[in-house]
Amino acid sequence: MKRNNGQKQELVSRYPPNFGTQLAYFGGILVTLGDAIATLGVAIDLEQIQVEEANQALSNETQQQDMAAIQNQLAALQKEIQDLRRKQ
């Protein structure tokens, strides 16, 4: 904008002094905060993945134990059936 003060012309900005620098500083703070939040989100996701993997490992172990128990029961039943057939 131009302002007439007698014969002297002066350009005046519509923004306060250092406004661009202040705005850039504020934007940098927001970006840094956003990066920190994103990093926290990734850390939480990684922790959840580890928990899920641990739960899956426990589930697999339980299933293997159950299968071993079933196999033992089947073997015992087969032996019992063979013993009964021999007695007949």
Buried (B, 14 or more C-beta within 10 A) or exposed (E): EEEEEEEEEEEEEEEEEEEEEEEEEEEEEEEEEEEEEEEEEEEEEEEEEEEEEEEEEEEEEEEEEEEEEEEEEEEEEEEEEEEEEEEE
